[in-house]
Amino acid sequence: MTNAWALASAVVLLVGGLLAGAGPSGLVARQRAIWATSVAALLATAMLLACWLGGDSVANALGIGAEHHYLVLAAAANPIICLLAATLAPLGTHRPHTQRAMLGLGAVGNAFLATDEPVVLAVLWGASVVLALHELSLLPSSGRAVRMFGFYQLVSALSFLAGVILIARGSTTAGQALLLLAIGIRESALPGHGWLPTFFERAPMGIVVCFCLPQLGVYAHLELLHRTLEPWLVQLVARVGAISALYGAFLALGQTNVRRIAAYFTMSQTGLVAFGLENQSLLGWSGAVLAWFVQAIGISSFLLGIAALEARRGSLCLWRSAGDPHQLPRLGVATLLAGLATVGAPLTLGFVAEDLLVQGSVSEHPALGLLLVLVTAQNAITVMRVYFGLFTAGPHRPGEVDLAPREFWTLSLALVVLLLLGLMPGPLVTFIR
């Protein structure tokens, strides 16, 4: 199966990345990247609406069966992530070559979503690693981050390729185990999360978002492993996902460095998706797919809000970074809303996703299902802790300016999607089922 429309978005992002990389300055590169990601986002959103409103007949004409409707949602989210990154990533840390790498990662992500050929998926999986590793290696004093990222992601890429080969040759259980190892490392599940904190600390936030938030491992799992895993592997996936979510939530609560908080917060939220992917309940599975979409947009907005604040203040730490709440009201509220929408605040799409995930999981995994409630509460505390630590009860900082129009409208658009779909979730839930 090859989805031409997803491939078209990938081509737009690739061409845009090349043009941005050739820009004479960071400002020109950003403008080109914004134009390219806007076109790709509009194209992907148009396809989503066509499939959604046109029903199975339109989806089938585009080569998307009823069981692959989640793919339309994911392929719409990926260009939106790139648009957020291109718009909000600070110029000081995002040179033209960084913009090129960001859009390159977006192009690889959409190409990944455009096919279900295992070998092609393995090649694209490795290509995304090479792009991120190359960009990381260009940064000064990034040796440890490069080594950590390179070691873990090399293991992931080789495991993915070996798993694909073994499954093709009939060694199904061994191949599935290797694929789960590759996906677990990419999704920073225990114990393959060691690369994540240093990557978040050292890499430009745009690269972090474009590499981590499309969660290509989720698509790989759904295409290559869903409903074919042995029962013991199903139980293993659920337990690792739940424990990773709880572990990340606890670690996020104990950090003061904001980038490390963001790393463990992301790890916790992605663990929730892993927990629900093999849920036998349609409710639980739908909740996991919705959470995949919510986190793509919500965590991206949250992280890039932090990056926008870094551009104004430099390195952020909760012990010393509080500011005047009246000085950056729009940036503070946007970051807070993005975080709350991600963790499932009422009236948001995240609330619907979390509710479906918990309802569908309690009967199948009673103890683990209850852990989700604890994880959600902990992550909500983390979001509030970051907001109060960065945006309130601090001194006035001369020269700090609130969101620029391009930042304001892009963040507003992302938040409107999460809020509007949270108020009217029925059609979307029906669509992905």
C-alpha positions as CSV (number, residue, x, y, z in Angstrom):
1,M,0.0,0.0,0.0
2,T,1.3,3.4,-1.0
3,N,-0.6,6.5,0.0
4,A,0.1,9.1,-2.7
5,W,-1.3,12.0,-0.8
6,A,0.9,11.3,2.2
7,L,3.8,11.0,-0.2
8,A,2.9,14.3,-1.7
9,S,3.1,16.0,1.7
10,A,6.5,14.4,2.2
11,V,7.7,15.8,-1.1
12,V,6.5,19.3,-0.2
13,L,8.4,19.1,3.1
14,L,11.5,17.8,1.5
15,V,11.6,20.5,-1.2
16,G,10.8,23.1,1.5
17,G,13.7,21.8,3.7
18,L,16.1,22.0,0.8
19,L,15.0,25.6,0.0
20,A,15.2,26.6,3.7
21,G,18.7,25.0,4.0
22,A,19.9,27.1,1.1
23,G,18.6,30.3,2.7
24,P,21.2,33.1,3.2
25,S,20.0,33.8,6.8
26,G,18.0,32.2,9.5
27,L,15.1,34.6,8.9
28,V,14.8,33.7,5.2
29,A,15.2,30.0,6.1
30,R,12.4,30.2,8.6
31,Q,10.1,32.0,6.2
32,R,10.7,29.3,3.5
33,A,10.1,26.6,6.1
34,I,6.9,28.2,7.3
35,W,5.5,28.4,3.7
36,A,6.5,24.7,3.0
37,T,5.0,23.4,6.2
38,S,1.8,25.5,5.8
39,V,1.3,23.9,2.3
40,A,2.0,20.4,3.6
41,A,-0.3,20.9,6.6
42,L,-3.1,22.3,4.4
43,L,-2.7,19.3,2.0
44,A,-2.8,16.8,4.8
45,T,-5.7,18.5,6.5
46,A,-7.7,18.6,3.3
47,M,-7.2,14.8,2.9
48,L,-8.3,14.2,6.5
49,L,-11.5,16.2,5.9
50,A,-12.1,14.5,2.5
51,C,-11.9,11.1,4.2
52,W,-13.8,12.2,7.2
53,L,-16.7,13.8,5.4
54,G,-16.6,11.6,2.3
55,G,-16.8,8.3,4.1
56,D,-15.3,5.0,3.1
57,S,-15.8,5.6,-0.6
58,V,-13.3,8.6,-0.6
59,A,-10.9,6.8,1.7
60,N,-10.9,3.7,-0.5
61,A,-10.3,5.8,-3.6
62,L,-7.3,7.2,-1.8
63,G,-6.0,3.7,-1.0
64,I,-7.0,3.8,2.7
65,G,-9.1,1.0,4.0
66,A,-11.5,1.4,6.9
67,E,-8.9,-0.3,9.2
68,H,-6.3,2.4,8.4
69,H,-8.3,5.5,9.2
70,Y,-5.9,6.3,12.0
71,L,-3.2,6.8,9.3
72,V,-5.1,9.8,8.0
73,L,-5.0,11.4,11.5
74,A,-1.3,10.7,11.9
75,A,-0.4,12.0,8.5
76,A,-2.3,15.2,9.2
77,A,-0.5,15.7,12.6
78,N,3.0,15.3,11.2
79,P,3.0,18.5,9.0
80,I,1.3,20.4,11.8
81,I,4.2,19.4,14.1
82,C,6.7,20.7,11.4
83,L,4.7,24.0,11.1
84,L,4.8,24.5,14.9
85,A,8.5,23.8,14.9
86,A,9.2,26.1,11.9
87,T,7.2,29.0,13.4
88,L,8.2,28.8,17.1
89,A,11.8,27.5,17.0
90,P,14.2,30.4,18.0
91,L,16.5,31.7,15.3
92,G,19.4,31.7,17.6
93,T,19.5,28.0,17.9
94,H,17.9,27.1,14.5
95,R,20.2,28.0,11.6
96,P,19.3,27.3,8.0
97,H,20.8,23.8,8.2
98,T,18.7,23.1,11.3
99,Q,15.5,24.1,9.5
100,R,16.5,21.8,6.6
101,A,17.0,18.9,9.1
102,M,13.6,19.6,10.8
103,L,11.7,19.5,7.5
104,G,13.8,16.5,6.4
105,L,12.6,14.7,9.5
106,G,9.1,15.7,8.7
107,A,9.5,14.4,5.1
108,V,10.8,11.1,6.3
109,G,7.9,10.9,8.8
110,N,5.3,11.4,6.1
111,A,7.0,9.0,3.7
112,F,7.1,6.5,6.6
113,L,3.3,6.9,6.9
114,A,2.9,6.5,3.1
115,T,3.9,2.9,2.9
116,D,3.6,-0.4,4.7
117,E,6.5,-2.2,3.0
118,P,8.7,-3.4,5.9
119,V,12.1,-3.0,4.2
120,V,11.2,0.6,3.1
121,L,10.0,1.3,6.7
122,A,13.4,0.0,8.0
123,V,15.3,2.3,5.6
124,L,13.3,5.4,6.5
125,W,13.6,4.5,10.2
126,G,17.4,4.6,9.8
127,A,17.3,7.8,7.7
128,S,15.5,9.7,10.4
129,V,18.2,8.6,12.9
130,V,21.0,9.7,10.5
131,L,19.4,13.2,10.0
132,A,19.0,13.8,13.8
133,L,22.4,12.4,14.6
134,H,24.1,14.6,12.0
135,E,22.4,17.7,13.3
136,L,23.3,16.8,16.9
137,S,27.0,16.3,15.9
138,L,27.2,19.9,14.6
139,L,26.6,21.4,18.0
140,P,29.6,22.4,20.2
141,S,30.2,20.2,23.3
142,S,27.7,17.6,22.3
143,G,30.0,14.6,22.4
144,R,28.2,12.7,25.2
145,A,24.8,13.4,23.7
146,V,26.0,12.2,20.3
147,R,27.4,9.0,21.8
148,M,24.3,8.2,23.8
149,F,21.9,9.0,21.0
150,G,24.1,7.2,18.4
151,F,24.4,4.0,20.5
152,Y,20.7,3.7,21.4
153,Q,19.4,4.6,17.9
154,L,21.9,2.4,16.1
155,V,20.7,-0.6,18.2
156,S,17.1,0.5,17.4
157,A,17.7,0.8,13.6
158,L,19.6,-2.6,13.4
159,S,16.9,-4.3,15.5
160,F,14.2,-3.0,13.2
161,L,16.0,-4.2,10.1
162,A,16.8,-7.6,11.7
163,G,13.2,-8.0,12.9
164,V,11.8,-7.3,9.4
165,I,14.2,-9.8,7.9
166,L,13.4,-12.5,10.4
167,I,9.6,-12.1,10.0
168,A,10.0,-12.3,6.2
169,R,11.9,-15.6,6.7
170,G,9.3,-17.1,9.0
171,S,11.0,-16.5,12.4
172,T,7.9,-14.6,13.6
173,T,8.4,-14.6,17.4
174,A,12.1,-13.6,17.2
175,G,11.3,-10.9,14.6
176,Q,8.5,-9.5,16.6
177,A,10.7,-9.3,19.7
178,L,13.4,-7.4,17.8
179,L,10.8,-5.0,16.4
180,L,9.4,-4.3,19.8
181,L,13.0,-3.6,21.0
182,A,13.5,-1.1,18.2
183,I,10.2,0.6,18.9
184,G,10.7,0.6,22.6
185,I,14.1,2.4,22.2
186,R,12.6,4.9,19.7
187,E,9.6,5.6,22.0
188,S,11.9,5.8,25.1
189,A,10.3,3.0,27.0
190,L,12.1,1.4,29.9
191,P,14.9,0.4,29.8
192,G,15.7,2.0,26.4
193,H,15.2,5.6,27.5
194,G,18.8,6.5,28.4
195,W,19.3,8.7,25.3
196,L,16.3,10.9,25.9
197,P,17.4,13.3,28.7
198,T,20.7,14.2,27.0
199,F,19.0,14.5,23.6
200,F,16.4,17.0,25.1
201,E,19.1,19.0,26.8
202,R,21.5,19.3,23.9
203,A,19.5,19.2,20.7
204,P,17.6,22.2,19.3
205,M,14.0,21.9,20.3
206,G,12.8,21.9,16.7
207,I,14.9,18.7,16.1
208,V,13.6,17.2,19.3
209,V,10.0,17.8,18.3
210,C,10.3,16.6,14.7
211,F,12.2,13.4,15.7
212,C,10.2,12.4,18.8
213,L,6.7,13.6,18.5
214,P,5.5,11.9,15.2
215,Q,6.1,8.7,17.2
216,L,6.9,6.6,14.1
217,G,7.1,3.6,16.4
218,V,3.3,3.7,16.9
219,Y,2.7,3.4,13.2
220,A,5.3,0.7,12.9
221,H,3.6,-1.2,15.7
222,L,0.1,-0.8,14.1
223,E,1.3,-1.9,10.6
224,L,3.7,-4.7,11.5
225,L,2.6,-6.1,14.9
226,H,-0.9,-5.2,15.7
227,R,-3.1,-8.2,16.5
228,T,-0.3,-10.7,15.5
229,L,1.7,-10.6,18.8
230,E,1.9,-13.7,21.0
231,P,-0.1,-13.3,24.2
232,W,3.0,-13.0,26.4
233,L,4.3,-10.2,24.2
234,V,0.9,-8.4,24.4
235,Q,1.2,-8.5,28.2
236,L,4.8,-7.3,28.0
237,V,3.9,-4.3,25.9
238,A,1.1,-3.3,28.2
239,R,3.3,-3.6,31.3
240,V,6.3,-1.8,29.9
241,G,4.1,1.0,28.6
242,A,2.4,1.5,32.0
243,I,5.6,1.3,34.0
244,S,7.4,3.7,31.6
245,A,4.5,6.1,32.0
246,L,4.7,5.9,35.8
247,Y,8.5,6.1,35.9
248,G,8.6,9.1,33.6
249,A,5.9,10.9,35.6
250,F,7.8,10.4,38.9
251,L,11.1,11.5,37.4
252,A,9.5,14.7,35.9
253,L,8.2,15.6,39.4
254,G,11.7,15.5,40.8
255,Q,13.6,17.6,38.3
256,T,14.3,21.4,38.3
257,N,16.0,21.6,34.8
258,V,13.1,22.4,32.5
259,R,14.4,20.5,29.5
260,R,14.8,17.3,31.7
261,I,11.3,17.8,33.0
262,A,10.1,18.0,29.4
263,A,12.0,14.8,28.5
264,Y,10.5,12.7,31.3
265,F,7.1,14.3,30.8
266,T,7.3,13.2,27.1
267,M,8.5,9.7,28.1
268,S,5.5,9.3,30.5
269,Q,2.9,10.4,28.0
270,T,4.2,8.2,25.2
271,G,4.2,5.3,27.6
272,L,0.4,5.7,27.8
273,V,0.1,5.2,24.1
274,A,2.2,2.1,24.2
275,F,0.0,0.7,27.0
276,G,-3.2,1.0,24.9
277,L,-1.9,-0.2,21.4
278,E,-2.6,-3.9,22.0
279,N,-5.8,-3.4,24.0
280,Q,-8.5,-5.9,23.0
281,S,-11.2,-3.4,23.8
282,L,-12.1,-1.1,20.9
283,L,-12.5,1.7,23.5
284,G,-9.0,1.3,24.8
285,W,-7.5,1.0,21.3
286,S,-9.4,4.2,20.1
287,G,-8.1,6.0,23.2
288,A,-4.5,5.1,22.4
289,V,-4.8,6.3,18.8
290,L,-6.5,9.6,19.9
291,A,-3.7,10.0,22.5
292,W,-1.2,9.6,19.7
293,F,-2.7,12.5,17.8
294,V,-3.2,14.6,21.0
295,Q,0.4,14.2,22.1
296,A,1.7,15.0,18.6
297,I,0.1,18.4,18.7
298,G,-0.1,19.1,22.5
299,I,3.4,18.1,23.5
300,S,4.9,19.8,20.5
301,S,3.1,23.1,21.4
302,F,4.2,22.7,25.1
303,L,7.8,22.0,24.2
304,L,8.0,24.8,21.7
305,G,6.4,27.2,24.1
306,I,9.3,26.4,26.4
307,A,11.7,27.0,23.5
308,A,10.1,30.4,22.8
309,L,10.7,31.3,26.5
310,E,14.3,30.1,26.3
311,A,14.8,32.5,23.4
312,R,13.8,35.3,25.7
313,R,15.5,34.2,28.9
314,G,18.2,31.6,28.1
315,S,18.5,28.3,30.0
316,L,15.5,27.6,32.2
317,C,15.4,26.3,35.7
318,L,12.5,26.2,38.1
319,W,14.6,27.6,40.9
320,R,15.3,30.9,39.2
321,S,13.2,31.4,36.1
322,A,10.0,32.8,37.4
323,G,8.7,35.9,35.7
324,D,6.1,38.6,35.9
325,P,2.7,37.0,35.1
326,H,1.6,40.2,33.3
327,Q,4.6,40.4,31.1
328,L,4.1,37.2,28.9
329,P,0.4,36.4,29.4
330,R,-0.2,34.9,25.9
331,L,2.9,32.7,26.0
332,G,2.2,31.5,29.5
333,V,-1.4,30.7,28.9
334,A,-0.6,29.0,25.6
335,T,2.0,26.8,27.2
336,L,-0.3,26.0,30.1
337,L,-3.2,25.1,27.8
338,A,-1.0,22.9,25.6
339,G,0.2,21.0,28.6
340,L,-3.2,20.6,30.2
341,A,-4.7,19.5,26.9
342,T,-2.0,16.8,26.6
343,V,-2.7,15.4,30.1
344,G,-6.4,15.3,29.6
345,A,-8.0,18.4,31.1
346,P,-11.8,18.5,30.7
347,L,-13.2,20.0,27.5
348,T,-10.1,19.0,25.5
349,L,-9.5,16.1,23.1
350,G,-6.9,14.8,25.6
351,F,-9.7,14.2,28.1
352,V,-11.6,12.1,25.6
353,A,-8.5,10.1,24.8
354,E,-7.6,9.4,28.5
355,D,-11.2,8.5,29.3
356,L,-11.4,6.0,26.5
357,L,-8.0,4.6,27.4
358,V,-8.9,4.1,31.1
359,Q,-12.4,2.7,30.3
360,G,-11.1,0.2,27.8
361,S,-8.2,-0.9,30.0
362,V,-9.8,-1.5,33.4
363,S,-11.4,-4.8,32.6
364,E,-8.4,-6.1,30.7
365,H,-5.6,-4.8,33.0
366,P,-7.3,-3.7,36.3
367,A,-4.2,-2.8,38.3
368,L,-2.4,-1.2,35.3
369,G,-5.5,0.7,34.3
370,L,-5.7,2.3,37.7
371,L,-2.0,3.4,37.3
372,L,-3.1,5.6,34.3
373,V,-5.2,7.7,36.7
374,L,-2.1,8.2,38.9
375,V,0.1,9.0,35.9
376,T,-2.4,11.6,34.6
377,A,-2.6,13.3,38.0
378,Q,1.2,13.4,38.3
379,N,1.7,14.8,34.8
380,A,-1.0,17.5,35.5
381,I,1.0,18.5,38.6
382,T,4.2,18.7,36.4
383,V,2.4,21.0,33.9
384,M,1.2,23.3,36.7
385,R,4.6,23.2,38.3
386,V,6.3,24.3,35.1
387,Y,3.8,27.1,34.5
388,F,4.0,28.5,38.1
389,G,7.8,28.1,38.1
390,L,8.3,29.9,34.8
391,F,5.6,32.5,34.4
392,T,4.4,33.7,37.8
393,A,5.6,35.3,41.1
394,G,8.8,36.7,39.6
395,P,10.4,40.0,38.9
396,H,9.6,42.2,35.9
397,R,12.2,41.6,33.1
398,P,12.9,44.6,31.0
399,G,12.9,43.9,27.3
400,E,10.9,40.6,27.3
401,V,8.1,40.7,24.7
402,D,5.1,38.4,24.4
403,L,4.3,36.2,21.5
404,A,4.9,37.6,18.0
405,P,1.8,37.4,15.7
406,R,3.2,34.3,13.8
407,E,3.8,32.5,17.1
408,F,0.4,33.5,18.5
409,W,-1.6,32.4,15.5
410,T,0.2,29.1,15.1
411,L,-0.2,28.2,18.7
412,S,-3.8,29.3,18.7
413,L,-4.5,27.1,15.7
414,A,-3.0,24.0,17.5
415,L,-4.9,24.7,20.7
416,V,-8.2,25.3,18.8
417,V,-7.9,21.9,17.2
418,L,-7.4,20.2,20.6
419,L,-10.3,22.2,22.2
420,L,-12.8,22.1,19.4
421,L,-12.4,18.3,18.9
422,G,-12.6,17.9,22.6
423,L,-16.0,19.6,22.6
424,M,-17.2,17.5,19.6
425,P,-15.3,14.2,19.8
426,G,-18.0,11.9,18.5
427,P,-17.4,12.1,14.8
428,L,-13.6,11.7,15.2
429,V,-13.9,8.7,17.4
430,T,-16.3,7.1,15.0
431,F,-14.0,7.9,12.1
432,I,-10.9,6.2,13.6
433,R,-12.8,3.1,14.6
